[in-house]
Amino acid sequence: MSWSHSASLDLVRWWHLPVALWPNQTYDQDGVFSGSVSIVDGAPLLSYTCVGPKGQLQCQARPVDASDPDLVEWAKDEANPVIGTPPPGVPADSFRDPTTAWTDGGLSRIAVGAAVNGVGHVSQYSTTDFESWKFEGFMYADASGTHAMFECPDFYPVGPDSPSQTYVMKISDSGDWYALGAYDSATQSFQPRQSLRRYMAGTFYASKRFYDPVQQRQVLFGWVQESSPTTAQRGWQGSMTLPMEVTYDAATDSLRAFPIAEVASLRNQSLFSASNITVKAGSDTALPGATGLMLQVTATFALPSAERSAWRRCVEARWSPSTSDSQRLDSCRAALAGRTGAGPTSSQSYGVGVRANLAAGIETRLGFQHVSASGPLNNTDMPGGDYRDFALPASAPAEQNIQNCSQTCLAEPQCVAWTYVRDGGPAATAFPVPRCSLKSSAPPADANKWCVSGTVPSLVQVNDQSRAGGDGAHSVVAESLPIAKGASVSELSVWVDHSVIESFANRGLGRIVTRSYPDATANGVTLFADGAGVQLMSIDVASVESIWVQGRPRL
């Protein structure tokens, strides 16, 4: 494991440089793993996890010539490893991925991912000189019992500066997750105000963010993992997402992450454009001329108004941070009164298909799903999509526990579905039961006598790979999505780069990235609607140029 190196003048067009860090020392002979960059005395300092005979430790490297615009050569610190032992209670194989440094209390500080007794923790270290480091304790730990290890942590402020500044704590474990909260300088700890939410759904992992002082923005990249078993034969392993700007959305108390403005310069010729089209229920139509393996698609669809839709009023109330529990129930009463006992329901789904060859039955569908209320569905499991689970009191009546589970789902806006696991049965040997599992999508229902399930009114962003073709994943990736009060449309922005498909809903309030591997004949774009028709307000499909250039451009 090494650190590759590329450079760019605009974060969009890049050229390759020699590898920056090789595992060529005893302390990092087993790999130069993830880390971050901090600016120290005007020059970049690389912090990374060095893996060797003593396990996972933290090391540093600095540029040989800080005046070199490409920073080609790097020298590892003679004092490496600068953090030579894990924190108390942390195994040698569970201590990795230092963050960018921040300043507080006159000290520079970093966070490092860790595990203590099989529970994810974020440790904190301080320094005055970036040479010697002091362990300051654990600033955050998993309270849900879901995450055994916190990898690739990140910690940074968002929104306007104020005494009540909002901070982001991001971790990686079976996906990337974040929580919003406050930073307590007195205890050097992060105080979350919400459960962990998806940073970006799909094959997205080990993301890193940095602050751009020129544009005064937080810029995020993530690793797009492969989902094909034959990747080695193709000659590559993973890629990076488009650079995204991360901002705080106060109306929904959540994050937006949307491609930076410069990415739009990659768009070339418009291949198809239309507006004000009624997409009929059950239709799936190829768009003439909209073909290619590198495309950008922008589409907007009409949303029902809150005045006319009980479902819409409920979804808005669930995502409003100022809504009390009683107000939420009042807003959702009509939508919940219409719930069914027949199974999870979707009144409609709609969007665009990419990497499509309809004659061969191949496409990856991207878009929106309106999930209605259902349940309690007795003897029904909805396996998959869990973001949090918790034990319920075995002494309480089952009806009370079921109500507790369903109401907790309604109260957490990222929750789309829930499953209550009864006491007894095969699950009792794996974890405490009775138990409630909360889900950020509505997975297909399965018969299971040990479970009770249901759904709550939700708008869901969907990436449906069930007909993607090729040898990659054929799953459905879905995440709950906010509806901003007063919004009249659902917006979808899609970037296709061969096997990589990145989709952004409502200007980055939702984001999903996946891989699809059909052959090159699957290069079309489609429009679809199921369950009910939808009004397409506008759509544009454009070709996209490569990000790669040959060497530093001449200015």
Helices and strands as residue ranges (DSSP letters): E 3-8, E 14-21, G 26-28, E 31-40, E 43-52, E 55-63, E 74-76, E 95-96, E 102-104, E 107-116, E 119-127, E 134-141, E 151-158, E 166-172, E 176-184, E 189-192, E 197-202, E 204-212, E 217-224, H 231-234, E 239-240, E 244-249, E 254-259, G 261-266, E 267-279, E 284-291, E 294-302, H 310-319, H 325-337, E 346-357, G 358-360, E 362-371, E 374-381, E 386-391, H 398-411, E 417-421, G 426-429, E 435-439, E 446-455, E 458-464, E 476-481, E 489-497, E 500-505, E 510-515, E 524-530, E 534-544
